[in-house]
């Protein structure tokens, strides 16, 4: 062990989690650290996989708003062009029919002050909830090497939009499964205590908080290659939600770094060391057999002498 002297480096956080009761459209990954940096809905190297009610993948999408918009724009142009080629001006009547069909619901949303994008998102998420959709969030966060936290929640939604979707914070189910949570590359023998964690809520809601103590670690291979990574310990806390709470449920990971670095070395014993140990084992074996031989001889001698004396007296 030694004092950690690293400065100015980033801390990689590898995430792979499943939220079986929340659609991807409502989830966001936010990070805050003690330097004052606050990032909302992180979009770098984080992806989401849509899951059906059986946990099977039904679609993929980037969290990056830019990528989502570019893909949506390209897809819209292609679909619109094909539709014009196939249906001509009948497309106009199709849109008119759909508009008439949704007039009532649109008026309701407009009365509440929602724009068209918010209306579409609310309808989409409500349908996803009815279908039992879940979401798998995975990727890598690169954060400053200082104490902080990151959390996965519905906090990226407008409060009124969230209220329209869920009908209140007590109906947000943050049940989750942690497939992998690590703070660097893995080395032989490493055990991450949160891997395989399953927390399922039934008829309740609340906030999960995982308090993590990160220990900087160097793994030195026998080839002299050095792998800088981190291991950690964790404790957890669950806070139930009630109807009077003004916060919304989330899954928090609050981390701090230890000032001590642990170094683990791979070592290969020399042939001379092997011979020395072999000689020690053989020497111990000979000494033990010698002692057993002496004890058996004395035991037999003690048993036979009285018999010999008895023969003389008779």
C-alpha positions as CSV (number, residue, x, y, z in Angstrom):
1,X,0.0,0.0,0.0
2,X,1.1,3.6,-0.7
3,X,-0.3,7.1,-0.9
4,X,-2.3,7.8,-4.1
5,X,-0.4,10.4,-6.0
6,X,-2.6,10.6,-9.1
7,X,-3.8,14.0,-10.1
8,X,-5.8,15.4,-13.0
9,X,-7.0,12.1,-14.2
10,X,-10.6,11.0,-15.0
11,X,-12.4,8.1,-13.4
12,X,-14.1,5.6,-15.7
13,X,-17.5,4.2,-14.5
14,X,-18.7,1.2,-16.4
15,X,-22.5,0.8,-16.1
16,X,-24.7,-2.1,-17.2
17,X,-28.2,-2.0,-15.6
18,X,-31.7,-3.0,-16.4
19,X,-34.9,-1.2,-15.3
20,X,-37.7,-3.6,-16.1
21,X,-40.6,-1.2,-15.2
22,X,-39.4,2.1,-16.9
23,X,-39.3,2.8,-20.6
24,X,-36.1,4.3,-22.1
25,X,-37.7,7.6,-23.0
26,X,-38.1,8.6,-19.3
27,X,-34.7,7.6,-18.0
28,X,-31.7,10.0,-17.8
29,X,-28.2,9.6,-16.4
30,X,-27.0,12.6,-14.3
31,X,-23.7,13.3,-12.6
32,X,-22.6,15.7,-9.9
33,X,-19.1,16.0,-8.3
34,X,-17.6,18.1,-5.5
35,X,-15.9,20.5,-8.0
36,X,-19.4,21.8,-8.8
37,X,-19.7,20.1,-12.2
38,X,-23.3,19.1,-12.8
39,X,-24.2,17.2,-16.0
40,X,-27.8,16.3,-16.8
41,X,-28.8,13.5,-19.2
42,X,-25.3,12.5,-20.1
43,X,-25.0,11.6,-23.7
44,X,-21.3,10.4,-24.1
45,X,-20.8,6.7,-24.5
46,X,-24.1,5.8,-22.9
47,X,-26.7,3.7,-24.7
48,X,-30.2,2.4,-24.0
49,X,-31.8,-0.8,-25.1
50,X,-35.6,-1.1,-25.2
51,X,-36.9,-4.3,-23.6
52,X,-40.3,-5.9,-23.8
53,X,-42.2,-7.4,-20.9
54,X,-40.1,-10.6,-21.2
55,X,-36.8,-8.7,-21.1
56,X,-36.0,-9.2,-24.8
57,X,-34.5,-6.4,-26.8
58,X,-37.0,-4.7,-29.1
59,X,-34.9,-1.6,-30.2
60,X,-31.8,0.5,-29.6
61,X,-31.2,4.2,-29.4
62,X,-28.5,6.6,-28.3
63,X,-29.0,8.9,-25.4
64,X,-27.3,11.6,-27.4
65,X,-30.0,14.1,-28.5
66,X,-27.9,15.1,-31.5
67,X,-27.7,11.5,-32.8
68,X,-31.4,11.0,-32.0
69,X,-32.4,14.1,-34.0
70,X,-30.2,13.2,-36.9
71,X,-31.6,9.7,-37.1
72,X,-35.2,10.9,-36.7
73,X,-34.7,13.5,-39.4
74,X,-33.2,11.1,-41.9
75,X,-35.8,8.5,-41.2
76,X,-38.6,11.0,-41.5
77,X,-37.3,12.2,-44.9
78,X,-37.0,8.6,-46.2
79,X,-40.4,7.6,-45.0
80,X,-42.1,10.7,-46.3
81,X,-40.4,10.3,-49.8
82,X,-41.5,6.6,-50.1
83,X,-45.0,7.5,-48.9
84,X,-45.3,10.2,-51.6
85,X,-44.1,7.7,-54.3
86,X,-46.5,5.0,-53.2
87,X,-49.6,6.8,-52.2
88,X,-49.3,10.2,-53.9
89,X,-51.7,12.7,-52.5
90,X,-53.6,10.0,-50.6
91,X,-51.1,10.6,-47.8
92,X,-52.7,14.0,-47.2
93,X,-56.0,12.3,-46.5
94,X,-54.3,9.8,-44.3
95,X,-52.9,12.6,-42.1
96,X,-56.2,14.4,-42.1
97,X,-58.0,11.2,-40.8
98,X,-55.4,10.8,-38.0
99,X,-55.7,14.4,-37.1
100,X,-59.4,14.2,-36.7
101,X,-59.0,11.0,-34.7
102,X,-56.7,12.7,-32.2
103,X,-58.3,16.1,-32.0
104,X,-59.9,15.5,-28.6
105,X,-56.7,14.4,-26.9
106,X,-54.7,17.2,-28.6
107,X,-57.1,19.8,-27.3
108,X,-56.6,18.3,-23.8
109,X,-52.8,18.6,-24.0
110,X,-52.9,22.1,-25.4
111,X,-55.1,23.2,-22.6
112,X,-52.4,22.1,-20.2
113,X,-49.8,24.0,-22.1
114,X,-47.9,21.1,-23.7
115,X,-46.4,21.5,-27.2
116,X,-46.7,18.8,-29.9
117,X,-43.4,17.2,-29.0
118,X,-44.4,16.8,-25.3
119,X,-47.8,15.4,-26.3
120,X,-46.2,12.8,-28.6
121,X,-43.7,11.8,-25.9
122,X,-46.5,11.4,-23.2
123,X,-48.6,9.2,-25.5
124,X,-45.5,7.1,-26.5
125,X,-44.4,6.6,-22.9
126,X,-47.9,5.7,-21.6
127,X,-48.3,3.1,-24.4
128,X,-44.8,1.7,-23.4
129,X,-45.9,1.4,-19.8
130,X,-49.1,-0.4,-20.8
131,X,-47.0,-2.8,-22.9
132,X,-44.7,-3.4,-19.9
133,X,-41.6,-2.0,-21.6
134,X,-38.3,-1.8,-19.7
135,X,-34.9,-0.4,-20.5
136,X,-31.2,-1.5,-20.3
137,X,-28.7,1.3,-19.7
138,X,-25.1,0.6,-20.4
139,X,-21.9,2.4,-21.3
140,X,-19.0,4.3,-19.7
141,X,-19.0,7.6,-17.8
142,X,-15.8,9.6,-17.6
143,X,-16.0,11.8,-14.5
144,X,-13.5,13.9,-12.6
145,X,-11.4,12.0,-10.0
146,X,-13.1,13.6,-7.1
147,X,-16.0,12.6,-4.8
148,X,-19.4,12.8,-6.4
149,X,-22.4,10.9,-7.4
150,X,-24.3,9.8,-10.5
151,X,-27.9,8.7,-10.6
152,X,-30.4,7.2,-13.0
153,X,-33.9,8.6,-12.7
154,X,-36.8,10.4,-14.4
155,X,-35.4,13.7,-13.3
156,X,-34.7,14.7,-17.0
157,X,-38.5,15.0,-17.5
158,X,-40.4,18.2,-17.1
159,X,-42.2,17.9,-13.7
160,X,-45.6,18.4,-15.4
161,X,-44.8,15.9,-18.1
162,X,-43.8,13.4,-15.4
163,X,-47.0,14.0,-13.5
164,X,-49.0,13.4,-16.7
165,X,-47.2,10.2,-17.4
166,X,-47.1,8.6,-13.9
167,X,-49.8,10.4,-12.0
168,X,-47.4,11.0,-9.1
169,X,-44.0,10.1,-7.7
170,X,-45.4,7.1,-5.8
171,X,-46.1,5.3,-9.1
172,X,-42.5,5.5,-10.4
173,X,-41.1,2.0,-10.1
174,X,-37.3,2.1,-10.0
175,X,-36.8,-1.7,-9.7
176,X,-33.4,-2.5,-11.2
177,X,-30.8,-5.2,-11.8
178,X,-27.1,-4.4,-11.8
179,X,-25.3,-6.6,-14.3
180,X,-22.0,-4.8,-14.0
181,X,-20.7,-1.7,-12.1
182,X,-17.0,-1.1,-12.1
183,X,-14.5,1.7,-12.0
184,X,-11.9,0.5,-14.4
185,X,-10.7,-2.6,-16.2
186,X,-10.9,-6.0,-14.4
187,X,-7.9,-8.0,-13.3
188,X,-7.7,-11.7,-12.3
189,X,-9.5,-12.4,-9.0
190,X,-11.4,-9.0,-8.9
191,X,-14.9,-9.2,-7.3
192,X,-17.2,-6.2,-7.8
193,X,-19.7,-6.4,-4.9
194,X,-22.7,-4.9,-6.8
195,X,-22.5,-7.3,-9.8
196,X,-25.6,-9.4,-10.0
197,X,-27.6,-7.2,-7.5
198,X,-31.4,-7.4,-8.0
199,X,-33.8,-5.0,-6.3
200,X,-37.5,-5.4,-7.3
201,X,-40.3,-3.3,-5.8
202,X,-43.8,-4.5,-5.4
203,X,-46.7,-2.0,-4.8
204,X,-44.3,0.6,-3.5
205,X,-41.7,3.2,-4.7
206,X,-38.7,4.9,-3.3
207,X,-35.1,5.9,-3.8
208,X,-32.1,3.6,-3.7
209,X,-28.7,4.9,-2.5
210,X,-25.5,3.0,-2.9
211,X,-22.5,4.5,-0.9
212,X,-19.3,3.4,-2.6
213,X,-15.7,3.7,-1.3
214,X,-13.3,3.4,-4.2
215,X,-9.8,2.1,-3.6
216,X,-7.2,2.9,-6.3
217,X,-5.5,-0.3,-7.3
218,X,-2.5,-1.2,-9.5
219,X,-2.2,-4.8,-10.7
220,X,1.3,-5.7,-11.8
221,X,1.5,-8.7,-14.1
222,X,4.5,-11.1,-14.1
223,X,5.4,-9.5,-17.4
224,X,6.0,-6.2,-15.6
225,X,2.9,-4.7,-17.3
226,X,1.0,-2.4,-14.9
227,X,-2.9,-2.2,-15.0
228,X,-4.3,0.9,-13.2
229,X,-7.8,0.2,-12.0
230,X,-10.0,0.5,-8.9
231,X,-11.9,-1.8,-6.6
232,X,-14.6,-0.7,-4.1
233,X,-16.7,-1.5,-1.2
234,X,-20.4,-0.5,-0.8
235,X,-23.3,-0.1,1.6
236,X,-26.8,0.6,0.5
237,X,-29.9,2.4,1.8
238,X,-33.5,2.4,0.6
239,X,-35.8,5.3,1.3
240,X,-39.6,4.6,0.8
241,X,-41.6,7.2,-1.0
242,X,-44.9,8.6,0.4
243,X,-47.5,10.9,-1.2
244,X,-46.2,14.0,0.6
245,X,-42.6,13.7,-0.7
246,X,-41.6,16.4,-3.2
247,X,-38.8,14.4,-4.7
248,X,-39.0,11.7,-7.4
249,X,-37.6,8.2,-7.0
250,X,-34.1,7.5,-8.4
251,X,-31.1,5.1,-8.0
252,X,-28.1,7.0,-6.6
253,X,-24.5,5.9,-6.6
254,X,-22.5,8.2,-4.2
255,X,-18.8,7.6,-4.4
256,X,-15.6,8.7,-2.6
257,X,-12.0,7.8,-3.2
258,X,-9.5,6.4,-0.7
259,X,-6.2,8.2,-0.4
260,X,-4.3,4.9,-0.4
261,X,-3.4,2.9,-3.4
262,X,-3.2,-0.9,-3.2
263,X,-0.6,-2.7,-5.4
264,X,-1.1,-6.3,-6.3
265,X,1.8,-8.2,-7.8
266,X,2.0,-11.5,-9.7
267,X,5.1,-13.4,-8.7
268,X,6.6,-16.6,-10.0
269,X,8.8,-18.7,-7.6
270,X,12.2,-19.7,-8.9
271,X,13.4,-23.3,-9.4
272,X,15.8,-22.9,-6.5
273,X,12.9,-21.9,-4.2
274,X,11.0,-25.0,-5.4
275,X,14.0,-27.3,-4.6
276,X,14.4,-25.6,-1.1
277,X,10.7,-26.2,-0.3
278,X,10.9,-29.8,-1.6
279,X,13.9,-30.5,0.6
280,X,12.1,-29.0,3.6
281,X,9.1,-31.3,2.9
282,X,11.3,-34.4,2.5
283,X,13.3,-33.5,5.6
284,X,10.1,-33.1,7.6
285,X,8.8,-36.4,6.3
286,X,12.0,-38.3,7.3
287,X,11.9,-36.7,10.8
288,X,8.3,-37.7,11.3
289,X,8.8,-41.3,10.2
290,X,11.9,-41.5,12.4
291,X,9.9,-40.3,15.4
292,X,7.1,-42.8,14.6
293,X,9.6,-45.6,14.3
294,X,11.1,-44.8,17.8
295,X,7.6,-44.6,19.4
296,X,6.5,-47.9,18.0
297,X,9.8,-49.6,19.0
298,X,9.4,-48.3,22.6
299,X,5.7,-49.3,22.7
300,X,6.5,-52.8,21.5
301,X,9.4,-53.1,23.9
302,X,7.2,-52.1,26.8
303,X,4.6,-54.7,25.9
304,X,7.1,-57.5,25.5
305,X,9.3,-57.0,28.6
306,X,6.7,-57.9,31.2
307,X,5.9,-61.1,29.4
308,X,9.6,-62.1,29.4
309,X,9.9,-61.4,33.2
310,X,6.8,-63.5,33.9
311,X,8.3,-66.5,32.2
312,X,11.4,-66.3,34.4
313,X,9.4,-66.3,37.7
314,X,7.3,-69.3,36.6
